[in-house]
Amino acid sequence: MADKTARLLYGENPLTLRFPESVSILEMKALQGLRDPERAVYAALADPIESPSLSEIARGRKNACVVISDFTRPVPNKIILPPLLKILEESGIPRDKITILIATGMHRPNLGEELIYLVGGDIAEHYPIVNHYCRDPESFRKIDEIDGAPIEINPHYLDADLKILTGLIEPHFYAGYSGGRKAILPGISSYETMKFMHSYEMIAHPKVTNCILEGNPFHEYGIRVTERVGADFILNVVITQTREIAGVFAGHYKHAHLAGCDLVYRHSVVDLDERMDMVVTSGGGFPLDATFYQISKALIGAKDILKRGGTIVVACECREGLGNPEFCEIMRSGCGYQEFCKTYSDPKDFVIDQWCSQSIYQAVDHAGPIYVYSPGMAGDDLEAMGMIRVDDLQETVNRLLPQHEKVMVVPEGPYVVGRVRD
């Protein structure tokens, strides 16, 4: 029987695997890149969704804060930021009064060459750029509470005369979709605020999942916080499988974001009639698969279409290894899902990054064997998590295929969402 091939997103160079024709491939519906993305950005800024144009909003403002995603998100900043910044300056806001705030959440700061990669050399040299530090008291100020938890946000944003959010809209395994309100929470929120948003109870909620907004408390709390702190304008994009801009959504922080979510839903969500015996997936390629921390997204996506006890095979480069120290400590402890739940379900025992550990343990608890192809990961670390390190991905797949009747390959990993009709 003739083979078919699938190119799994992996680092900066996709991996090509061969499969028999009987294997299904889960892919997003094709998105076309815009012919002139820069022109599309200008058009969106001039005629935004449910909002006056950016130039009208900016006129008369003394200063601005433009929030951007950090290095872990493939946002095409070098295309979307220059038109936005140009309009702000033409509207009378001096360049030195435009602060670019990197929404690091709980991630590391983006400095040096990484910063240049993120925004381009010209912007890095000529604009004030600030990284958010969630545990530095100078990086947040309390303005209110939400269900007893403090709302603490970066003061560069709070004190700005004009507040702008930018980002990428794609499926997100907690918020439903990235982009929009997520630039504020968790992007520029304090550790204490994020403890509430990433609590054990929150992550365990059945509607805290990919491509669901209605009834999703992670999304709904994000909207409430955004309404409280304010957002004058957003500029979000949707990208193709090859990371070209497919859609530009600018304007009102809620309505423009929902328009982008609709495009993502139509192209990234695929309905399935039944669960699979085996899922072969990817970590999403660089920069998403730089650490195993982010691979939780691919594992949750595989779990959601997998029969209980089924097999997962995941390819992820992990050039930076496992992840942050707190995450490493949890995952290297060797605790199983039940022990994890017993320890970390108590809010008093909350530690940074436990939410990604929780998601990984959910996948480990649901699946049978999980095979990981990742030169950047140590076999001991994978074994402690209950996974199996493999050195030859094609050989592993060939060996496992005869043992599984229904097999699904997800080349784009967390960027496409399978939804079983059950």
C-alpha positions in Angstrom: 0.0 0.0 0.0 1.3 3.5 -0.9 2.8 5.6 1.8 1.7 9.1 2.7 4.0 11.7 4.3 3.4 14.2 7.1 5.7 17.1 8.0 5.7 17.6 11.8 6.5 21.0 13.1 9.8 20.6 15.0 12.3 23.3 16.0 13.0 25.4 13.0 13.1 22.4 10.6 10.0 20.2 10.2 10.4 16.4 10.4 9.0 14.3 7.5 7.5 11.0 8.5 6.0 8.2 6.3 2.7 6.5 7.2 0.5 3.9 5.4 -2.6 5.3 3.7 -4.8 3.9 6.5 -3.5 6.5 8.9 -5.5 9.7 9.2 -3.9 13.2 9.3 -5.5 15.9 11.3 -4.8 19.3 9.7 -6.3 22.7 9.9 -8.2 23.9 6.9 -5.9 25.8 4.6 -5.4 29.5 5.3 -4.1 31.8 2.7 -1.5 34.4 3.6 -2.4 38.0 2.7 -0.7 39.4 -0.5 0.2 42.6 1.2 0.2 42.2 5.0 1.6 45.6 5.7 -1.1 47.2 3.7 -3.7 45.1 5.5 -2.4 46.3 8.9 -2.7 49.9 7.8 -6.2 49.2 6.6 -7.2 47.6 9.9 -5.8 50.4 11.9 -7.7 53.0 9.7 -11.0 51.0 9.7 -11.1 48.9 12.9 -13.8 46.8 14.4 -16.3 48.6 16.7 -13.8 51.4 17.3 -12.7 54.7 15.9 -9.5 54.6 13.9 -6.2 54.4 15.8 -5.2 57.9 14.6 -8.4 59.3 16.0 -7.9 57.5 19.4 -4.3 58.6 19.6 -4.8 62.2 18.8 -4.3 64.3 21.9 -2.8 61.5 24.0 0.4 62.3 25.9 2.0 58.9 25.9 1.2 55.3 25.0 2.0 51.7 26.2 2.0 49.0 23.5 1.9 45.5 25.0 3.5 42.8 22.9 3.8 39.0 23.3 7.1 37.5 24.5 9.6 35.3 22.6 7.5 32.1 23.0 4.8 33.3 20.6 5.5 33.6 16.8 3.8 37.0 16.5 5.0 38.9 13.3 6.0 42.0 15.2 8.3 43.2 12.5 5.3 43.6 10.2 2.6 44.7 12.6 4.5 47.1 14.9 6.0 49.6 12.4 2.6 50.8 11.0 1.2 51.0 14.5 4.1 53.0 15.8 4.2 55.3 12.8 0.5 56.2 13.3 1.1 56.9 17.0 3.9 59.3 16.1 2.0 60.9 13.3 -0.8 61.5 15.8 1.4 63.5 18.0 2.9 61.0 20.5 6.7 61.4 20.6 8.8 58.3 20.1 10.3 58.5 23.6 6.8 58.5 25.1 5.8 55.2 23.4 6.7 52.3 25.8 6.7 48.8 24.4 5.9 46.4 27.2 6.7 42.7 26.8 4.0 40.6 28.3 6.3 37.9 29.7 3.7 36.5 32.1 5.9 34.2 34.3 8.4 33.6 31.5 12.0 35.0 31.5 12.7 38.5 30.1 13.6 38.9 26.4 17.0 40.7 26.2 19.9 41.1 23.8 19.7 39.1 20.6 16.4 37.6 21.7 14.9 41.1 21.9 16.2 42.0 18.4 14.7 38.7 17.1 11.4 39.7 18.7 10.9 43.2 17.4 13.8 43.9 14.9 16.9 46.0 15.4 15.4 49.3 14.5 12.6 49.1 17.1 14.9 47.6 19.7 17.3 50.6 19.3 14.8 53.5 19.0 11.9 52.8 21.4 11.7 52.3 25.2 11.2 48.6 25.7 10.4 47.1 29.1 10.1 43.5 30.2 7.4 42.6 32.7 8.6 40.9 35.9 5.7 39.2 37.7 7.5 38.9 41.0 9.2 42.3 41.1 7.1 44.7 43.2 8.2 47.5 40.9 6.5 45.7 38.0 2.9 45.7 39.4 0.4 47.8 41.4 -2.8 46.6 43.0 -5.9 48.4 41.7 -8.7 46.1 42.8 -9.7 42.5 43.7 -11.5 39.7 41.9 -13.1 37.0 44.0 -10.7 37.8 46.8 -7.6 37.8 44.6 -5.6 40.9 44.0 -5.7 42.5 40.5 -2.1 43.7 40.2 -1.0 45.0 36.8 2.2 46.6 35.4 2.3 50.3 36.2 3.7 51.2 32.7 0.3 50.0 31.4 -1.8 51.4 34.2 -0.3 54.9 33.9 -0.4 55.1 30.1 -2.6 57.7 28.5 -3.2 55.3 25.6 -3.3 51.5 26.2 -2.8 49.2 23.2 -2.7 45.3 23.2 -1.1 43.3 20.3 -0.8 39.6 19.8 -1.6 36.4 18.0 -4.9 34.6 18.0 -4.6 30.8 18.0 -6.1 27.9 20.0 -5.2 28.0 23.7 -5.7 25.1 26.0 -6.8 27.3 28.9 -8.1 30.6 27.6 -9.9 29.0 24.6 -8.0 31.4 22.3 -4.9 33.4 22.8 -4.8 37.2 22.0 -7.0 40.0 23.2 -7.4 40.1 27.0 -4.7 37.5 27.5 -2.0 40.2 26.9 -3.1 41.7 30.3 -3.9 38.5 32.2 -1.5 36.7 32.5 0.8 38.8 30.3 1.4 41.8 32.5 -0.1 40.6 35.8 1.6 39.9 39.1 2.4 36.4 40.5 -0.4 36.7 43.0 -2.9 37.6 40.3 -1.8 34.6 38.2 -2.0 32.3 41.2 -5.7 32.8 41.1 -5.9 32.4 37.3 -3.7 29.3 37.2 -5.1 27.6 40.4 -5.6 23.9 40.5 -9.3 24.4 40.5 -9.2 26.7 37.5 -7.2 24.3 35.4 -9.4 21.4 36.4 -12.5 23.2 35.1 -14.0 21.2 32.1 -14.5 24.4 30.0 -11.0 25.7 30.6 -9.9 24.2 27.3 -9.2 24.9 23.6 -11.6 27.0 21.5 -14.3 27.4 24.1 -15.2 30.9 25.4 -18.7 30.7 26.7 -18.7 29.3 30.2 -14.9 29.3 30.3 -13.9 31.0 33.6 -10.3 31.6 32.4 -11.6 33.7 29.5 -14.4 35.4 31.5 -12.1 36.5 34.3 -9.7 37.8 31.7 -12.5 39.9 30.2 -13.4 41.2 33.7 -9.9 42.3 34.4 -9.5 44.0 31.0 -12.7 45.9 31.6 -11.4 47.1 34.9 -7.9 48.2 33.8 -8.9 49.4 30.4 -7.8 48.7 26.8 -8.2 51.5 24.2 -7.3 49.4 21.2 -6.0 46.0 20.1 -4.1 44.8 17.1 -4.2 41.0 16.8 -3.4 38.7 13.8 -4.1 35.1 12.7 -1.3 33.3 10.9 -1.1 30.4 8.4 0.7 27.1 8.9 3.8 28.8 7.4 3.4 31.8 9.8 2.2 34.2 7.2 -0.4 36.7 8.2 -3.9 35.5 7.2 -6.0 38.0 9.0 -5.7 41.3 10.9 -8.1 42.2 13.6 -7.9 45.7 15.1 -10.2 47.8 17.3 -12.3 47.0 20.3 -10.6 44.6 22.8 -13.6 42.3 22.8 -15.3 42.5 19.4 -12.1 42.6 17.3 -10.8 39.6 19.3 -14.0 37.6 18.8 -13.8 38.2 15.0 -10.3 36.7 15.0 -11.4 33.8 17.1 -14.1 33.1 14.6 -11.5 32.8 11.8 -9.4 30.5 13.9 -12.3 28.3 14.8 -13.4 27.8 11.2 -9.8 26.8 10.2 -8.3 25.1 13.3 -11.2 23.1 14.8 -11.9 19.7 13.2 -14.8 17.4 14.3 -14.1 13.7 14.7 -16.5 10.8 15.0 -14.5 8.7 17.3 -11.4 8.6 19.5 -8.1 7.2 18.4 -5.9 4.3 19.6 -2.7 6.3 18.9 -1.9 9.9 18.3 1.4 11.1 16.7 1.8 14.9 17.3 4.3 17.7 17.5 5.2 20.4 20.0 4.4 23.1 17.5 7.9 23.9 16.3 10.2 26.8 17.4 9.8 28.9 19.5 6.9 27.0 21.2 8.9 23.7 21.5 12.0 25.4 23.0 11.2 23.8 26.4 9.1 20.8 27.5 7.1 23.2 29.6 5.1 24.2 26.5 4.6 20.6 25.3 1.7 20.4 27.7 -0.4 22.0 25.0 0.4 19.2 22.5 -0.2 16.5 25.1 -3.6 17.9 26.1 -4.6 18.2 22.4 -3.6 14.5 21.9 -5.4 13.5 25.1 -8.6 15.1 23.9 -8.9 12.8 20.9 -7.4 9.7 22.4 -9.1 6.6 23.9 -8.2 6.1 27.6 -5.1 4.0 27.7 -4.1 4.9 24.1 -0.6 5.7 22.9 0.9 9.2 22.3 4.0 9.9 20.3 5.3 13.5 20.4 8.2 15.1 18.6 9.6 18.2 20.3 13.1 19.8 20.0 13.3 21.2 23.5 16.6 23.0 22.8 16.4 24.6 26.2 15.5 21.4 28.0 12.8 20.8 30.5 11.9 24.4 31.6 12.0 26.7 34.6 13.4 25.5 38.0 10.1 25.2 39.7 8.6 23.2 36.8 11.7 21.0 36.8 11.4 20.3 40.5 7.8 19.1 40.2 8.3 17.0 37.1 11.5 15.4 38.4 9.9 14.5 41.7 8.4 11.4 40.1 5.0 11.9 41.7 2.0 10.4 39.9 -1.2 12.2 39.0 -2.9 11.3 42.2 0.0 12.4 44.4 0.2 15.7 42.4 -3.5 16.4 42.9 -3.2 15.7 46.6 -0.3 18.0 47.0 -1.1 20.9 44.7 -4.9 21.1 45.0 -4.5 23.1 48.2 -4.0 26.8 47.3 -1.6 27.2 50.2 0.8 24.9 48.4 0.7 26.7 45.0 4.0 27.0 43.2 4.9 28.6 39.9 4.3 26.5 36.8 2.2 23.9 38.6 -0.5 24.4 36.0 1.6 23.0 33.1 2.6 20.1 35.4 -1.1 19.6 36.1 -1.9 19.4 32.3 0.9 17.0 31.7 -0.2 14.8 34.5 -3.7 14.9 33.1 -2.4 13.5 29.8 -0.2 10.9 31.5 -3.2 9.7 33.6 -5.4 9.4 30.5 -2.9 7.8 28.1 -1.0 4.6 28.2 2.6 4.8 26.9 3.8 8.2 25.8 6.9 8.2 23.6 8.9 11.3 23.2 11.4 12.1 20.4 13.4 15.0 21.8 17.2 15.3 21.6 17.0 18.2 24.1 15.5 16.1 26.8 17.2 13.7 29.2 15.9 10.2 29.4 15.9 10.3 33.2 13.6 13.4 33.1 11.2 11.7 30.8 11.2 8.5 32.9 10.4 10.5 36.0 7.3 11.9 34.2 6.3 8.4 33.1 7.3 8.8 29.5 9.7 6.9 27.2 12.5 8.6 25.3 13.1 7.4 21.7 16.1 8.1 19.4 14.6 7.1 16.0 11.1 8.6 15.5 10.3 6.8 12.2 11.4 3.4 13.6 9.3 4.0 16.7 6.2 4.9 14.6 6.8 1.9 12.3 7.0 -0.5 15.3 3.9 0.9 17.0 1.6 1.2 13.9 0.7 -2.6 13.6 -0.4 -2.6 17.3 -3.0 0.2 16.8 -6.0 0.2 14.6 -7.1 3.9 14.6 -4.1 6.2 14.3 -4.2 10.0 13.9 -1.2 12.2 13.0 -1.3 15.9 14.1 1.6 17.6 12.3 0.9 21.1 13.6 0.4 19.9 17.2 -1.4 22.5 19.4 -2.3 24.7 16.5 -5.1 22.4 15.3 -7.8 21.1 17.6 -9.6 17.9 17.2 -13.1 17.7 18.8 -14.7 14.3 19.2 -18.5 14.2 18.8 -19.4 12.6 22.1 
